[in-house]
Amino acid sequence: MSDSLNAEISAGAGEAAVQELPMSNKSLVKWHTIAGFTWVGIAMLAGLFYSLQLIQQWPLPKIAVLSPGRIRMIHTNLVAFGFLTNCFLAMLYWTVPRLTGRRVASNRLGWLIFAAWNAIILATFVGLHLGEAQAVEWGETPVWVDPLVVVGAILVWIQFYTPIVRSREKAMYVTLWYFTAGFIWLGLTYIMGNFVPQYLVAGNAAGPLLGLYIHDLVGLWVTPMGWGMMYFFVPIILRKPIWSHALSLVGFWGLAFFYPLQGVHHFLGSPVPMFTQYSAVISTIAVEIVVATVIINFFMTWRGSEGSVKRSYAIRWFWLGAFNYALTCLQCAFQVTLTFQQVIHFTDWVVAHAHLVMFGVFSFWIFGMIEHLWPKLTGNEWWSTRLRAWSFWLTAAGLTSMFLVLTGGGLIEGFMSMNLVPRETILTSMRPFWITRVFTGLSIIAGFSCFAVNMVMTALVSSRAHVDTEYTPYEQGGEGGVSIGAI
């Protein structure tokens, strides 16, 4: 009797310990997600404002801190660092402990990273409004913010390398391959783009470095985080293993080898030596073949689960993101050639391409991740199925329309320039495209608003409890439980 009672007490204490020390900190996942959605909402408004400037309808004239040039930089920086990076950190707090069977280094460090990173974004936001931008595309963060970003990257290394190094799994799943490399690449890429051209290399010699930074920020931070995210969530949502783990590793090594060589394709036709330009063209075409491994892996994993696109909004976002990825990579393989560049250089074609990859691929995958995770973070089922549908279709229609309009307008702009049409005539011809672009942006903002409202209402109002069937059966709690990577 006494032994039985002691066993019950011990079991109860064990359960309490499990509840106090879960495998991952849901609060950090939730708040990084909320922060990311807050920043991207501001970024979308900035993008809408900038599109009004193109049709000469700027609503805030003669206000220096709200000038179009500063608003444009705020748009890009808040997307890259405020939205994508916050949501990637949320994703890391969810996935890394489950793939390693170990908790992150410290919850206190997690809250420090959360506060510090969003303070950095706020400082960048204010600094750009005040005109303290650095002359680096996608690296306009004020020079006094740059050291803080590097310190933040180091804290992220400490936080997530700790469970990876201590992992019980000897053979790492491909998601962790991408994460471990991405952490290092982030710090090195940021230093290369924000410190070397600023203090060590100037003029024409800095051009290749800036090109590398622009592209490596996408390819060596956003891409490995995005690919790792897709490889983790899609098999879990579909309840089937990834089609080919070997193919996913081919993609990893191809990304590591080819991507750092292609940044100079942003400077085709410039005084940069031609052998460097040719090498960038070749490596860009090569990396598109590598990217095909990810696309093939996604659709072959999805094959046989075609009905999931109707049943799962998360898979809808991932599916459309993968389709957009195939399209944007097909574009890349052609548009980096010198022949294509004669037409599309400095046109809206490039703007369309950038929106398709940064928003239509990686942001869509993040939306898919949040579709999957938000009920698990709040404990409630989604408040409105109708808002989920409106969010997807408004956003998808807006992005697709924007891509088609800017691509078509870019081709017209390019051919007119090749035929030496006066710039004034070209601008007049582009006006209908830019007006249409404003409405496509409004559609995207409306879709995002539906998503955000649904998130708030799910957290605060929804009365239907969510039962987690994807993770709970495999987790006995704490570091003694079974990691997803072992399943």
PyMOL commands that set and color helices and strands:
alter all, ss='L'
color gray80, all
select helices_A, chain A and resi 2-20+26-54+64-66+68-100+107-129+146-165+174-194+196-200+203-238+245-261+263-267+274-302+308-311+313-335+338-344+348-378+385-418+423-460+472-474+478-480+484-486
alter helices_A, ss='H'
color red, helices_A
deselect
rebuild
show_as cartoon
